[in-house]
Amino acid sequence: MTTPDEAPKQLERQIKQEGEDWKWILADPRGRRAISRLLDETRLFSECHTGNSGTFFNLGKRRVGLYLLDVIMEAAPDFFAQAYKENRAREEESK
């Protein structure tokens, strides 16, 4: 059981560990590819409005994407530039 004095320290350790986990994932091209696919799935950069109740579902997915974007930008601010270069290189290779 955590005492009131230990709680802030424990929370700080958890936050630091989560940041380190994300840095580890994003340091590897495989992690960046997986996260890029996940962000695509959240419709982060797509139109969410469908004209019916599907809009609410899409907005929920987008909200998850915004959360991931916030975490990613904190852990690896250059993620998008690096992922873009890697995606372009893969596209060139597949031609």
LUMKE-218417 format. One record per atom (N, C-alpha, C): z negated, x negated, y negated; residue number from 1; atom name; chain. Coordinates in Angstrom, 1 decimal, padded with zeros to 4 digits, m for minus. Each point is the difference from the previous one (the first is absolute). Example, Ala and Ser with C-alpha at 12.3 -4.5 7.8 and 13.67 -1.06 7.14 Angstrom:
residues 2
{{m007.8,m013.2,005.7},1,"N","A"}
{{000.0,000.9,m001.2},1,"CA","A"}
{{000.0,m000.9,m001.2},1,"C","A"}
{{000.7,000.4,m001.1},2,"N","A"}
{{000.0,m000.9,m001.1},2,"CA","A"}
{{m000.8,000.8,m001.1},2,"C","A"}
//
This chain:
residues 95
{{000.0,m000.8,001.2},1,"N","A"}
{{000.0,000.8,m001.2},1,"CA","A"}
{{000.0,m000.9,m001.2},1,"C","A"}
{{000.8,000.4,m001.0},2,"N","A"}
{{000.1,m000.7,m001.3},2,"CA","A"}
{{m001.0,000.4,m001.0},2,"C","A"}
{{m000.7,m001.0,m000.5},3,"N","A"}
{{m001.0,000.3,m001.1},3,"CA","A"}
{{000.8,000.3,m001.3},3,"C","A"}
{{m000.7,000.6,m001.0},4,"N","A"}
{{000.7,000.2,m001.3},4,"CA","A"}
{{000.4,m001.3,m000.7},4,"C","A"}
{{m000.7,m001.0,000.3},5,"N","A"}
{{000.3,m001.3,m000.6},5,"CA","A"}
{{001.2,m000.7,000.6},5,"C","A"}
{{000.2,000.3,001.3},6,"N","A"}
{{001.1,m000.6,000.8},6,"CA","A"}
{{001.3,000.8,m000.2},6,"C","A"}
{{000.0,001.2,m000.3},7,"N","A"}
{{001.2,000.9,m000.1},7,"CA","A"}
{{001.1,m000.5,m000.9},7,"C","A"}
{{m000.4,m000.4,m001.3},8,"N","A"}
{{001.1,m000.5,m000.8},8,"CA","A"}
{{000.7,m001.3,000.5},8,"C","A"}
{{m000.8,m000.9,000.6},9,"N","A"}
{{000.5,m001.2,000.6},9,"CA","A"}
{{001.0,000.3,001.2},9,"C","A"}
{{m000.5,001.0,000.8},10,"N","A"}
{{000.8,000.4,001.2},10,"CA","A"}
{{001.4,000.6,m000.5},10,"C","A"}
{{m000.1,000.8,m001.0},11,"N","A"}
{{001.2,000.6,m000.5},11,"CA","A"}
{{001.0,m001.0,m000.6},11,"C","A"}
{{m000.6,m001.0,m000.7},12,"N","A"}
{{000.8,m001.1,m000.6},12,"CA","A"}
{{000.7,m000.8,001.1},12,"C","A"}
{{m000.7,m000.2,001.1},13,"N","A"}
{{000.6,m000.8,001.2},13,"CA","A"}
{{001.1,000.9,000.6},13,"C","A"}
{{m000.2,001.3,000.1},14,"N","A"}
{{001.0,000.8,000.6},14,"CA","A"}
{{001.3,000.0,m000.9},14,"C","A"}
{{m000.2,000.1,m001.3},15,"N","A"}
{{001.2,000.0,m000.9},15,"CA","A"}
{{000.7,m001.3,000.1},15,"C","A"}
{{m000.7,m001.1,000.0},16,"N","A"}
{{000.6,m001.3,000.1},16,"CA","A"}
{{000.7,m000.1,001.3},16,"C","A"}
{{m000.5,000.4,001.1},17,"N","A"}
{{000.6,m000.1,001.3},17,"CA","A"}
{{001.3,000.8,000.0},17,"C","A"}
{{000.0,001.2,m000.5},18,"N","A"}
{{001.2,000.9,000.0},18,"CA","A"}
{{001.1,m000.7,m000.8},18,"C","A"}
{{m000.4,m000.6,m001.2},19,"N","A"}
{{001.0,m000.8,m000.7},19,"CA","A"}
{{000.6,m001.1,000.8},19,"C","A"}
{{m000.8,m000.8,000.7},20,"N","A"}
{{000.4,m001.1,000.8},20,"CA","A"}
{{000.9,000.5,001.1},20,"C","A"}
{{m000.3,001.2,000.6},21,"N","A"}
{{000.8,000.6,001.1},21,"CA","A"}
{{001.4,000.3,m000.5},21,"C","A"}
{{000.1,000.6,m001.2},22,"N","A"}
{{001.3,000.3,m000.6},22,"CA","A"}
{{000.8,m001.2,m000.3},22,"C","A"}
{{m000.7,m001.1,m000.5},23,"N","A"}
{{000.7,m001.2,m000.3},23,"CA","A"}
{{000.6,m000.6,001.2},23,"C","A"}
{{m000.7,000.1,001.1},24,"N","A"}
{{000.4,m000.6,001.3},24,"CA","A"}
{{001.2,000.8,000.5},24,"C","A"}
{{000.0,001.3,m000.1},25,"N","A"}
{{001.1,000.8,000.5},25,"CA","A"}
{{001.3,m000.3,m000.9},25,"C","A"}
{{m000.2,m000.1,m001.3},26,"N","A"}
{{001.1,m000.2,m000.9},26,"CA","A"}
{{000.5,m001.4,m000.1},26,"C","A"}
{{m000.7,m000.9,000.6},27,"N","A"}
{{000.4,m001.4,000.0},27,"CA","A"}
{{001.1,m000.3,001.0},27,"C","A"}
{{000.2,000.9,000.9},28,"N","A"}
{{001.0,m000.2,001.1},28,"CA","A"}
{{001.2,000.9,m000.2},28,"C","A"}
{{001.2,m000.4,000.2},29,"N","A"}
{{001.2,000.8,m000.1},29,"CA","A"}
{{m000.1,001.3,000.8},29,"C","A"}
{{m000.6,m000.1,001.2},30,"N","A"}
{{m000.1,001.2,000.9},30,"CA","A"}
{{m000.9,001.0,m000.7},30,"C","A"}
{{m001.1,m000.4,m000.6},31,"N","A"}
{{m000.9,000.9,m000.7},31,"CA","A"}
{{000.7,000.7,m001.1},31,"C","A"}
{{000.8,m000.8,m000.8},32,"N","A"}
{{000.7,000.5,m001.2},32,"CA","A"}
{{001.0,001.0,000.5},32,"C","A"}
{{000.7,m000.2,001.1},33,"N","A"}
{{001.0,000.9,000.5},33,"CA","A"}
{{m000.7,001.3,000.4},33,"C","A"}
{{m001.1,m000.1,000.7},34,"N","A"}
{{m000.7,001.2,000.5},34,"CA","A"}
{{m000.5,000.8,m001.2},34,"C","A"}
{{m000.6,m000.7,m001.0},35,"N","A"}
{{m000.5,000.7,m001.2},35,"CA","A"}
{{001.1,000.7,m000.8},35,"C","A"}
{{001.1,m000.7,m000.1},36,"N","A"}
{{001.2,000.6,m000.7},36,"CA","A"}
{{000.4,001.3,000.7},36,"C","A"}
{{000.1,000.0,001.3},37,"N","A"}
{{000.4,001.2,000.8},37,"CA","A"}
{{m001.0,001.1,m000.2},37,"C","A"}
{{m001.3,m000.4,000.0},38,"N","A"}
{{m001.1,001.0,m000.3},38,"CA","A"}
{{000.1,000.6,m001.4},38,"C","A"}
{{000.3,m000.8,m001.0},39,"N","A"}
{{000.1,000.5,m001.3},39,"CA","A"}
{{001.2,000.9,m000.1},39,"C","A"}
{{001.1,m000.3,000.7},40,"N","A"}
{{001.2,000.8,000.0},40,"CA","A"}
{{m000.3,001.4,000.5},40,"C","A"}
{{m000.8,000.0,001.1},41,"N","A"}
{{m000.4,001.3,000.6},41,"CA","A"}
{{m000.9,000.9,m000.9},41,"C","A"}
{{m000.7,m000.6,m000.9},42,"N","A"}
{{m000.8,000.7,m000.9},42,"CA","A"}
{{000.8,000.7,m001.2},42,"C","A"}
{{001.3,m000.3,m000.1},43,"N","A"}
{{000.8,000.6,m001.0},43,"CA","A"}
{{m000.5,m000.5,m001.4},43,"C","A"}
{{m000.5,m001.1,m000.1},44,"N","A"}
{{m000.6,m000.5,m001.2},44,"CA","A"}
{{001.0,m000.1,m001.1},44,"C","A"}
{{001.3,m000.4,000.3},45,"N","A"}
{{001.0,m000.1,m001.0},45,"CA","A"}
{{001.1,001.1,000.1},45,"C","A"}
{{m000.4,001.1,000.6},46,"N","A"}
{{001.0,001.1,000.2},46,"CA","A"}
{{m000.5,001.3,m000.7},46,"C","A"}
{{001.0,000.8,m000.2},47,"N","A"}
{{m000.4,001.4,m000.5},47,"CA","A"}
{{m000.8,000.7,001.0},47,"C","A"}
{{m001.1,000.6,m000.5},48,"N","A"}
{{m000.9,000.8,000.9},48,"CA","A"}
{{000.2,001.5,000.0},48,"C","A"}
{{000.6,000.4,m001.1},49,"N","A"}
{{000.1,001.5,m000.2},49,"CA","A"}
{{001.2,000.6,000.9},49,"C","A"}
{{m000.3,001.0,000.8},50,"N","A"}
{{000.9,000.6,000.8},50,"CA","A"}
{{000.4,001.4,m000.4},50,"C","A"}
{{m000.8,000.6,m000.9},51,"N","A"}
{{000.2,001.4,m000.3},51,"CA","A"}
{{m000.8,000.9,000.8},51,"C","A"}
{{m000.7,m000.5,001.0},52,"N","A"}
{{m000.9,000.9,000.8},52,"CA","A"}
{{m001.3,m000.8,000.4},52,"C","A"}
{{m000.7,000.5,000.9},53,"N","A"}
{{m001.3,m000.6,000.3},53,"CA","A"}
{{000.1,m001.4,000.6},53,"C","A"}
{{001.2,m000.4,000.4},54,"N","A"}
{{000.2,m001.4,000.5},54,"CA","A"}
{{m000.4,m001.0,m001.1},54,"C","A"}
{{000.1,000.4,m001.3},55,"N","A"}
{{m000.4,m000.8,m001.1},55,"CA","A"}
{{m001.4,m000.5,000.1},55,"C","A"}
{{m000.9,000.8,000.4},56,"N","A"}
{{m001.4,m000.4,000.2},56,"CA","A"}
{{m000.2,m001.0,001.0},56,"C","A"}
{{000.7,000.1,001.1},57,"N","A"}
{{000.0,m001.0,001.1},57,"CA","A"}
{{000.5,m001.3,m000.5},57,"C","A"}
{{001.1,000.0,m000.7},58,"N","A"}
{{000.6,m001.2,m000.5},58,"CA","A"}
{{m000.9,m000.7,m001.0},58,"C","A"}
{{m000.6,000.8,m000.9},59,"N","A"}
{{m001.0,m000.5,m001.0},59,"CA","A"}
{{m001.2,m000.6,000.7},59,"C","A"}
{{m000.4,000.5,001.1},60,"N","A"}
{{m001.1,m000.6,000.8},60,"CA","A"}
{{000.4,m001.3,000.5},60,"C","A"}
{{001.2,m000.1,000.6},61,"N","A"}
{{000.5,m001.3,000.5},61,"CA","A"}
{{000.1,m001.0,m001.1},61,"C","A"}
{{000.5,000.4,m001.2},62,"N","A"}
{{000.1,m000.8,m001.1},62,"CA","A"}
{{m001.3,m000.6,m000.5},62,"C","A"}
{{m001.0,000.9,000.1},63,"N","A"}
{{m001.4,m000.4,m000.5},63,"CA","A"}
{{m000.5,m001.2,000.9},63,"C","A"}
{{000.3,000.1,001.3},64,"N","A"}
{{m000.4,m001.1,000.9},64,"CA","A"}
{{000.8,m001.2,m000.4},64,"C","A"}
{{001.2,000.1,m000.3},65,"N","A"}
{{000.8,m001.1,m000.5},65,"CA","A"}
{{m000.5,m000.7,m001.2},65,"C","A"}
{{m000.5,000.9,m001.0},66,"N","A"}
{{m000.5,m000.6,m001.2},66,"CA","A"}
{{m001.3,m000.8,000.3},66,"C","A"}
{{m000.8,000.5,000.9},67,"N","A"}
{{m001.2,m000.7,000.4},67,"CA","A"}
{{000.4,m001.4,000.6},67,"C","A"}
{{000.9,000.1,000.9},68,"N","A"}
{{000.5,m001.3,000.7},68,"CA","A"}
{{000.5,m001.0,m001.1},68,"C","A"}
{{000.8,000.6,m000.9},69,"N","A"}
{{000.6,m000.9,m001.1},69,"CA","A"}
{{m001.2,m000.6,m000.8},69,"C","A"}
{{m001.0,000.7,m000.3},70,"N","A"}
{{m001.1,m000.5,m000.7},70,"CA","A"}
{{m000.7,m001.2,000.7},70,"C","A"}
{{m000.2,000.2,001.3},71,"N","A"}
{{m000.6,m001.0,000.8},71,"CA","A"}
{{000.9,m001.2,000.2},71,"C","A"}
{{001.2,000.2,000.2},72,"N","A"}
{{001.0,m001.1,000.1},72,"CA","A"}
{{000.1,m000.8,m001.3},72,"C","A"}
{{000.1,000.7,m001.1},73,"N","A"}
{{000.1,m000.8,m001.3},73,"CA","A"}
{{m001.2,m000.8,m000.3},73,"C","A"}
{{m001.2,000.5,000.5},74,"N","A"}
{{m001.2,m000.8,m000.2},74,"CA","A"}
{{000.0,m001.2,000.9},74,"C","A"}
{{000.5,000.1,001.2},75,"N","A"}
{{m000.1,m001.1,001.0},75,"CA","A"}
{{001.2,m001.0,m000.2},75,"C","A"}
{{001.2,000.6,m000.4},76,"N","A"}
{{001.2,m000.9,000.0},76,"CA","A"}
{{000.9,000.5,m001.1},76,"C","A"}
{{m000.2,m000.3,m001.3},77,"N","A"}
{{000.8,000.5,m001.1},77,"CA","A"}
{{001.4,m000.3,000.1},77,"C","A"}
{{000.5,m001.0,000.7},78,"N","A"}
{{001.4,m000.3,000.2},78,"CA","A"}
{{000.6,000.6,001.2},78,"C","A"}
{{m000.6,000.9,000.6},79,"N","A"}
{{000.5,000.7,001.2},79,"CA","A"}
{{001.4,000.5,m000.1},79,"C","A"}
{{000.2,000.8,m001.1},80,"N","A"}
{{001.3,000.7,m000.1},80,"CA","A"}
{{001.1,m001.0,m000.2},80,"C","A"}
{{m000.2,m001.0,m000.8},81,"N","A"}
{{001.1,m001.0,m000.2},81,"CA","A"}
{{000.3,m000.7,001.3},81,"C","A"}
{{m001.0,m000.4,000.7},82,"N","A"}
{{000.2,m000.7,001.3},82,"CA","A"}
{{000.7,000.9,001.0},82,"C","A"}
{{m000.5,001.2,000.1},83,"N","A"}
{{000.5,001.0,001.0},83,"CA","A"}
{{001.5,000.3,m000.4},83,"C","A"}
{{000.3,000.1,m001.2},84,"N","A"}
{{001.4,000.2,m000.5},84,"CA","A"}
{{000.9,m001.1,000.4},84,"C","A"}
{{m000.4,m001.2,m000.2},85,"N","A"}
{{000.8,m001.2,000.4},85,"CA","A"}
{{000.2,000.0,001.5},85,"C","A"}
{{m001.0,000.3,000.8},86,"N","A"}
{{000.1,m000.1,001.4},86,"CA","A"}
{{000.9,001.2,000.5},86,"C","A"}
{{m000.1,001.1,m000.6},87,"N","A"}
{{000.9,001.1,000.4},87,"CA","A"}
{{001.4,m000.3,m000.3},87,"C","A"}
{{000.3,m000.6,m001.2},88,"N","A"}
{{001.4,m000.3,m000.4},88,"CA","A"}
{{000.5,m001.1,001.0},88,"C","A"}
{{m000.8,m000.9,000.4},89,"N","A"}
{{000.5,m001.1,000.9},89,"CA","A"}
{{000.3,000.6,001.4},89,"C","A"}
{{m000.8,001.0,000.4},90,"N","A"}
{{000.3,000.7,001.3},90,"CA","A"}
{{001.3,000.8,m000.1},90,"C","A"}
{{000.2,000.6,m001.1},91,"N","A"}
{{001.3,000.8,m000.2},91,"CA","A"}
{{001.2,m000.9,000.0},91,"C","A"}
{{m000.1,m001.2,m000.6},92,"N","A"}
{{001.1,m000.9,m000.1},92,"CA","A"}
{{000.3,m000.6,001.4},92,"C","A"}
{{m001.1,m000.2,000.8},93,"N","A"}
{{000.2,m000.5,001.4},93,"CA","A"}
{{000.7,001.0,000.9},93,"C","A"}
{{m000.3,001.3,m000.3},94,"N","A"}
{{000.6,001.0,000.9},94,"CA","A"}
{{001.4,000.4,m000.4},94,"C","A"}
{{000.6,m000.6,m001.0},95,"N","A"}
{{001.4,000.3,m000.4},95,"CA","A"}
{{000.9,m000.7,000.9},95,"C","A"}
//
